Amino acid sequence: MSDSENTTAAADIEPEAFIAAVEHKVRRADARILLEMMRRLSGEEPRMWGPSIIGFGTYHYKYESGREGDSMRTGFSPRKSGQVIYIMPGYANYTLILDRLGKFKEGKSCLYITKLADVDLDVLEELIQAGLDDMARKYPK
């Protein structure tokens, strides 16, 4: 794989089978909730991106550097320490929503939630929908 290739590419693994193999029962249950929530909000079927990310929808990006590729519009990954939720536009514009979410940590496009019981699921839905709406404006289907 060259440096210009996307290291997180679509994979031929069934998302439901991946979730069923999650050892921690709370992570597994939370992953099932996120799977259904993101499926409903995105209107897309889940697919694996790399060995551990469940993504919904796709978009094609091209940077000024010339690098381009395909990625998911939103997704999540059940990890040992909790769920990582990916909002592809990043979280910078969502401060007002994040202020109401509950207990989490964040990175540029990653939201880290130990367990869904720590957050308001209605606010999480609002956040995921806002990210999908921004993606639809920036990358129309």
Stockholm file with secondary structure:
# STOCKHOLM 1.0

chainA/1-141         MSDSENTTAAADIEPEAFIAAVEHKVRRADARILLEMMRRLSGEEPRMWGPSIIGFGTYHYKYESGREGDSMRTGFSPRKSGQVIYIMPGYANYTLILDRLGKFKEGKSCLYITKLADVDLDVLEELIQAGLDDMARKYPK
#=GR chainA/1-141 SS CCTTSCSSCEESCCHHHHHHTCSSHHHHHHHHHHHHHHHHHHCCCEEEETTTEEEEEEEEEECTTSCEEEEEEEEEEEETTEEEEEETTCSGGGHHHHTTTBSCEECSSEEEESCGGGBCHHHHHHHHHHHHHHHHHHSCC
#=GC SS_cons         CCTTSCSSCEESCCHHHHHHTCSSHHHHHHHHHHHHHHHHHHCCCEEEETTTEEEEEEEEEECTTSCEEEEEEEEEEEETTEEEEEETTCSGGGHHHHTTTBSCEECSSEEEESCGGGBCHHHHHHHHHHHHHHHHHHSCC
//
